[in-house]
Amino acid sequence: MGVIAVWKCDRDGAMFSNKKDAEEHDKMLELAANISSLLEEHITGLSETHSEEIGLLLARRRESLAKACKGKPEALMEEAVDNSSTDNVTPLNASA
């Protein structure tokens, strides 16, 4: 029987076939958590669920958001070309 190396993300338990993808996913989740905290701090009445969803959306689209902030607002409306942050996610198998 062969051994398969996998990397597990600390924040959500997602598993990846390589360390680079796992670290990138973890950084994206950290950014999303920080955005969520910022939103909850400054917008009264915003639910935790909504702030988390907004945080994840903005973290996943960070490249488009950066372009928009640098003078290309149409970048936010373009479809996300790179979905690699979610394509390599392997659900954690609790029965393993």
Secondary structure, DSSP 8 states (H G I E B T S, - for coil): ------EE-TTT--EESSHHHHHHHHHHHHHHHHHHHHHHHHSTT--HHHHHHHHHHHHHTHHHHHHHHTT-GGGGGS-----HHHHT-B---TT-
